[in-house]
Amino acid sequence: MFKYSDSNKRYYTLDYFYKHKFNSKVFKVSLNAGFTCPNKDGKVGTLGCIYCSKTGSGEYGGDIKKDLVAQFNEVKNMMLKKWPKAKYIGYFQANTNTYAPVSVLKEKYETILNLDNVVGLNIATRPDSISDDCLDYLAELAKKTYLTVELGLQTIHEKTSKFINRCHSLECFEESVKKLREKNINVVVHIINGLPYETKEMMIETVKYLSNLDIQGIKIHMLSILKDTKLAEIYKDKKFKVLSRDEYIDIVCDQLEYLREDIVINRITGDPKVSDLIEPDWLIKKVTILNDIDKEMKRRNSYQGIKYKKSQ
């Protein structure tokens, strides 16, 4: 059995990590705090990343028309029915959640931290959007609660990064990871499989690169082509190749083999809203994808990190 598992999982799941850290069931509660993004407001760009949805990739965040406590309680009240003793992580998800003055960040973050049974925060952001003042404040928070900063990277390949309009460099990302870790702040990195014109080898190279960085977790997504995005326009015009379900499962299993065994897998497939999804339609069957990743790892008699040392 894989060392970070007490089930059939052959990789280090977030559920296992939370259970052993907090001795409790832990839920992340997605929130929409009304932030914007420097890649939309003109600071670094105006069009945003080509795949970004109208919600700022916060499809399961709260209703922006409601205050943060109301958003939080909507989710909490549902979870309490099944898990009355659960604990919670406030997840600031939509858009860029460090892109504001520290006074604004403090008010929003600490509103959630002050709620009962909240044991930490996850803050999704861009590597170019953490000011020195913000970094100092995050370092203070990390001493008081379980803090994770989620950095969007998506790919290490410059040509792809320009194509998807990320508007930051790999060097910027590396520097952001370094600064966060110097402050003892946990880092989770987002990557996307199936970006236009990337090969399987390129996707594995991204994971190999990340395995050599001081990161604590990773989120692996399949590219979702969503309505009302620039990516949807490009796909309609050029019909670039979209990974099949079997291809995605094969690539993810390879990536798991190259990831350090102590990197927590926060997510291993995307979870788009059906009403917004154009391609791939197989993404809507999340549970079967997860089950088939388990089956393929078992078929290979493999587990997370098995090829890590060999890749050095």
Secondary structure, 3 states (H helix, E strand, C coil): CCCCCCCCCCCCEHHHHHHHHHCCCEEEEEECCCCCCCCCCCCCCCCCCCCCCCCCCCCCCCCCCCCHHHHHHHHHHHHHHHCCCCEEEEEECCCCCCCCCHHHHHHHHHHHHCCCCEEEEEEEECCCCCCHHHHHHHHHHHHHCEEEEEEEEECCCHHHHHHCCCCCCHHHHHHHHHHHHHCCCEEEEEEEECCCCCCHHHHHHHHHHHHCCCCCEEEEEECCEECCCHHHHHHHHHCCCCCCHHHHHHHHHHHHHHCCCCCEEEECCCCCCHHHEEECHHHHCHHHHHHHHHHHHHHHCCCCCCCCHHHC
